[in-house]
Amino acid sequence: MNWLDPSIANLQPVLDSYWLMIHVAVIVGSYGPFAIGMILGIVVLLLTITG
């Protein structure tokens, strides 16, 4: 149960980093193009199967 100990603060410098916000924004922003690609892929599969 060491991971529940609040005195363990190894990640604090990482969480204060400027690049963390950019990193999270890029990852969250990449979900949109991925979802569009997935939807287009499903539409193409459905059109190929039915056509």
C-alpha positions in Angstrom: 0.0 0.0 0.0 3.0 2.4 -0.5 1.2 4.0 -3.5 -1.4 5.4 -1.2 1.1 7.3 0.9 0.7 11.0 0.4 4.3 11.7 1.4 5.6 10.1 -1.9 5.9 13.0 -4.2 8.2 11.8 -7.0 6.0 13.1 -9.8 5.7 16.7 -8.6 8.4 18.3 -10.8 6.9 16.5 -13.8 3.4 17.8 -13.0 4.7 21.4 -12.8 6.2 21.2 -16.3 5.0 23.6 -19.0 5.1 20.7 -21.5 2.5 18.7 -19.7 -0.3 21.0 -20.8 0.9 20.9 -24.4 1.3 17.1 -24.2 -2.3 16.6 -22.9 -3.7 19.1 -25.4 -2.1 17.3 -28.3 -3.3 13.9 -27.2 -6.8 15.1 -26.6 -6.8 17.0 -29.9 -5.7 13.8 -31.7 -8.9 12.1 -30.7 -10.9 14.2 -33.2 -9.0 13.1 -36.4 -8.8 9.6 -35.1 -12.6 9.5 -34.7 -13.2 11.0 -38.1 -10.9 8.4 -39.7 -12.7 5.6 -37.8 -16.1 6.9 -38.9 -15.0 7.3 -42.5 -13.5 3.8 -42.4 -16.8 2.3 -41.1 -18.8 4.2 -43.8 -16.5 2.9 -46.5 -16.8 -0.7 -45.2 -20.6 -0.4 -45.1 -20.7 1.0 -48.6 -18.4 -1.7 -49.9 -20.4 -4.5 -48.3 -23.8 -3.1 -49.5 -22.6 -1.9 -52.9 
